[in-house]
Amino acid sequence: MLHRLFLGVFGVLLMGVGLYALFFAGPFTILQLAGGSALVLLGGNMVVSAWRARESWLSRLGPLP
């Protein structure tokens, strides 16, 4: 239960950072669009996976070096 709560809160945080990058961070560039969209997508997937009690896309990557 605590793991799902942390995953959901972290997903909301990632979505917030992604939305900030999309709408409020300096002049609009392709890098800003790609990075902000990726953060919103990954954060949204974390929130949905916490709600449905499934693994998120980031947790499926496994241990990184």
Backbone as JSON Lines, residues from 0, in Angstrom:
{"i":0,"aa":"M","n":[0.82,-1.19,0.0],"ca":[0.0,0.0,0.0],"c":[0.87,1.26,0.0]}
{"i":1,"aa":"L","n":[1.89,1.27,0.81],"ca":[2.76,2.44,0.89],"c":[3.53,2.63,-0.42]}
{"i":2,"aa":"H","n":[3.89,1.52,-1.07],"ca":[4.59,1.59,-2.35],"c":[3.71,2.25,-3.4]}
{"i":3,"aa":"R","n":[2.44,1.9,-3.45],"ca":[1.51,2.49,-4.42],"c":[1.29,3.97,-4.15]}
{"i":4,"aa":"L","n":[1.22,4.35,-2.89],"ca":[1.05,5.75,-2.53],"c":[2.27,6.57,-2.98]}
{"i":5,"aa":"F","n":[3.46,6.05,-2.71],"ca":[4.68,6.74,-3.13],"c":[4.73,6.84,-4.65]}
{"i":6,"aa":"L","n":[4.37,5.77,-5.35],"ca":[4.38,5.78,-6.82],"c":[3.4,6.81,-7.37]}
{"i":7,"aa":"G","n":[2.23,6.9,-6.79],"ca":[1.25,7.88,-7.24],"c":[1.69,9.32,-6.98]}
{"i":8,"aa":"V","n":[2.26,9.57,-5.81],"ca":[2.73,10.92,-5.49],"c":[3.9,11.31,-6.39]}
{"i":9,"aa":"F","n":[4.81,10.39,-6.62],"ca":[5.94,10.67,-7.51],"c":[5.46,10.89,-8.94]}
{"i":10,"aa":"G","n":[4.43,10.18,-9.36],"ca":[3.86,10.38,-10.69],"c":[3.24,11.76,-10.83]}
{"i":11,"aa":"V","n":[2.53,12.21,-9.8],"ca":[1.96,13.55,-9.83],"c":[3.06,14.6,-9.87]}
{"i":12,"aa":"L","n":[4.15,14.37,-9.14],"ca":[5.29,15.28,-9.16],"c":[5.91,15.35,-10.56]}
{"i":13,"aa":"L","n":[6.09,14.2,-11.19],"ca":[6.65,14.18,-12.55],"c":[5.73,14.89,-13.53]}
{"i":14,"aa":"M","n":[4.42,14.69,-13.39],"ca":[3.49,15.38,-14.26],"c":[3.56,16.89,-14.06]}
{"i":15,"aa":"G","n":[3.7,17.33,-12.83],"ca":[3.81,18.76,-12.55],"c":[5.06,19.36,-13.15]}
{"i":16,"aa":"V","n":[6.18,18.67,-13.03],"ca":[7.43,19.16,-13.61],"c":[7.33,19.19,-15.13]}
{"i":17,"aa":"G","n":[6.71,18.18,-15.71],"ca":[6.53,18.14,-17.16],"c":[5.63,19.25,-17.67]}
{"i":18,"aa":"L","n":[4.54,19.52,-16.95],"ca":[3.65,20.61,-17.35],"c":[4.33,21.97,-17.2]}
{"i":19,"aa":"Y","n":[5.14,22.11,-16.16],"ca":[5.9,23.35,-16.0],"c":[6.87,23.53,-17.16]}
{"i":20,"aa":"A","n":[7.54,22.46,-17.53],"ca":[8.49,22.54,-18.64],"c":[7.78,22.87,-19.95]}
{"i":21,"aa":"L","n":[6.57,22.37,-20.12],"ca":[5.83,22.64,-21.36],"c":[5.32,24.08,-21.45]}
{"i":22,"aa":"F","n":[4.82,24.61,-20.35],"ca":[4.1,25.87,-20.44],"c":[4.82,27.1,-19.89]}
{"i":23,"aa":"F","n":[5.75,26.92,-18.94],"ca":[6.28,28.08,-18.25],"c":[7.79,28.26,-18.34]}
{"i":24,"aa":"A","n":[8.51,27.37,-18.97],"ca":[9.97,27.42,-18.94],"c":[10.53,28.05,-20.22]}
{"i":25,"aa":"G","n":[10.77,29.33,-20.18],"ca":[11.5,30.02,-21.24],"c":[10.89,29.93,-22.62]}
{"i":26,"aa":"P","n":[11.68,30.21,-23.63],"ca":[11.18,30.15,-25.01],"c":[10.92,28.71,-25.44]}
{"i":27,"aa":"F","n":[9.92,28.52,-26.25],"ca":[9.48,27.19,-26.65],"c":[10.45,26.57,-27.66]}
{"i":28,"aa":"T","n":[10.96,25.38,-27.35],"ca":[11.87,24.65,-28.25],"c":[11.39,23.21,-28.41]}
{"i":29,"aa":"I","n":[11.98,22.53,-29.36],"ca":[11.65,21.11,-29.58],"c":[12.08,20.27,-28.38]}
{"i":30,"aa":"L","n":[13.22,20.59,-27.79],"ca":[13.69,19.85,-26.61],"c":[12.73,20.03,-25.45]}
{"i":31,"aa":"Q","n":[12.21,21.22,-25.28],"ca":[11.23,21.49,-24.23],"c":[9.96,20.67,-24.47]}
{"i":32,"aa":"L","n":[9.52,20.6,-25.7],"ca":[8.33,19.83,-26.04],"c":[8.54,18.34,-25.79]}
{"i":33,"aa":"A","n":[9.68,17.82,-26.22],"ca":[9.97,16.39,-26.05],"c":[10.14,16.02,-24.57]}
{"i":34,"aa":"G","n":[10.92,16.8,-23.85],"ca":[11.16,16.49,-22.44],"c":[9.91,16.64,-21.59]}
{"i":35,"aa":"G","n":[9.18,17.74,-21.79],"ca":[7.95,17.94,-21.03],"c":[6.91,16.89,-21.32]}
{"i":36,"aa":"S","n":[6.77,16.53,-22.58],"ca":[5.79,15.49,-22.95],"c":[6.17,14.14,-22.37]}
{"i":37,"aa":"A","n":[7.46,13.82,-22.37],"ca":[7.9,12.55,-21.81],"c":[7.65,12.49,-20.31]}
{"i":38,"aa":"L","n":[7.91,13.59,-19.61],"ca":[7.67,13.6,-18.16],"c":[6.18,13.5,-17.84]}
{"i":39,"aa":"V","n":[5.35,14.18,-18.6],"ca":[3.9,14.1,-18.38],"c":[3.4,12.68,-18.67]}
{"i":40,"aa":"L","n":[3.9,12.08,-19.73],"ca":[3.49,10.72,-20.09],"c":[3.92,9.7,-19.04]}
{"i":41,"aa":"L","n":[5.17,9.77,-18.59],"ca":[5.65,8.83,-17.58],"c":[4.97,9.05,-16.23]}
{"i":42,"aa":"G","n":[4.76,10.31,-15.86],"ca":[4.06,10.6,-14.61],"c":[2.63,10.12,-14.64]}
{"i":43,"aa":"G","n":[1.95,10.34,-15.76],"ca":[0.58,9.86,-15.88],"c":[0.49,8.35,-15.82]}
{"i":44,"aa":"N","n":[1.46,7.68,-16.44],"ca":[1.49,6.22,-16.36],"c":[1.74,5.75,-14.93]}
{"i":45,"aa":"M","n":[2.56,6.45,-14.19],"ca":[2.8,6.08,-12.78],"c":[1.53,6.22,-11.95]}
{"i":46,"aa":"V","n":[0.79,7.29,-12.16],"ca":[-0.45,7.5,-11.4],"c":[-1.47,6.41,-11.74]}
{"i":47,"aa":"V","n":[-1.62,6.13,-13.02],"ca":[-2.6,5.1,-13.44],"c":[-2.17,3.72,-12.94]}
{"i":48,"aa":"S","n":[-0.88,3.42,-12.99],"ca":[-0.43,2.11,-12.53],"c":[-0.54,1.98,-11.02]}
{"i":49,"aa":"A","n":[-0.38,3.07,-10.29],"ca":[-0.59,3.01,-8.84],"c":[-2.06,2.78,-8.53]}
{"i":50,"aa":"W","n":[-2.94,3.4,-9.3],"ca":[-4.37,3.23,-9.1],"c":[-4.81,1.81,-9.41]}
{"i":51,"aa":"R","n":[-4.24,1.21,-10.46],"ca":[-4.64,-0.13,-10.88],"c":[-3.79,-1.24,-10.27]}
{"i":52,"aa":"A","n":[-2.8,-0.89,-9.45],"ca":[-1.9,-1.86,-8.79],"c":[-1.13,-2.7,-9.8]}
{"i":53,"aa":"R","n":[-0.58,-2.03,-10.8],"ca":[0.26,-2.69,-11.81],"c":[1.62,-2.04,-11.82]}
{"i":54,"aa":"E","n":[2.54,-2.62,-12.57],"ca":[3.87,-2.04,-12.69],"c":[3.85,-0.88,-13.68]}
{"i":55,"aa":"S","n":[4.58,0.17,-13.36],"ca":[4.69,1.29,-14.29],"c":[5.79,1.01,-15.31]}
{"i":56,"aa":"W","n":[5.85,1.87,-16.32],"ca":[6.87,1.68,-17.36],"c":[8.27,1.85,-16.79]}
{"i":57,"aa":"L","n":[8.45,2.77,-15.85],"ca":[9.79,2.96,-15.29],"c":[10.21,1.79,-14.42]}
{"i":58,"aa":"S","n":[9.29,1.14,-13.75],"ca":[9.67,-0.01,-12.92],"c":[9.98,-1.23,-13.76]}
{"i":59,"aa":"R","n":[9.49,-1.28,-14.99],"ca":[9.79,-2.41,-15.88],"c":[11.18,-2.33,-16.47]}
{"i":60,"aa":"L","n":[11.84,-1.19,-16.36],"ca":[13.2,-1.07,-16.89],"c":[14.18,-1.95,-16.14]}
{"i":61,"aa":"G","n":[13.91,-2.2,-14.89],"ca":[14.81,-3.02,-14.1],"c":[15.94,-2.22,-13.5]}
{"i":62,"aa":"P","n":[16.86,-2.88,-12.87],"ca":[17.97,-2.14,-12.25],"c":[18.9,-1.55,-13.31]}
{"i":63,"aa":"L","n":[19.13,-0.27,-13.21],"ca":[20.02,0.4,-14.15],"c":[21.42,0.47,-13.56]}
{"i":64,"aa":"P","n":[22.43,0.47,-14.41],"ca":[23.81,0.5,-13.89],"c":[24.16,1.82,-13.27]}
